Amino acid sequence: MDREHRLKRLRFRAWHRGVKEADLLIGGFFDTHAEGWTDAEIDLFETLLEEQDVDIIAWAMGTQPVPERYAGTVMQALKTLNYVPISR
């Protein structure tokens, strides 16, 4: 599958997690960062999407330690939380 098609599929999966908070966190993260990812980072994100939303959110917020397999640039960017739109 080509890169563009793969990113479209990942975007859909990132924005359709089943819980609005997870959609905003994971989907917003994808929209902000995916264009600049290497193939290895895309692979890692695709694997990350297989995890439970509560775990991903806990890792992003720093309430649970990040598993070694996800340590790296993608998780560091996820932990910044500056990509989540907050409306008042």
Summary of the structure (lengths in Angstrom):
residues: 88
radius of gyration: 12.2
end to end distance: 40.2
largest distance: 40.2
contacts: 217
relative contact order: 0.16
helix: 66%
strand: 0%
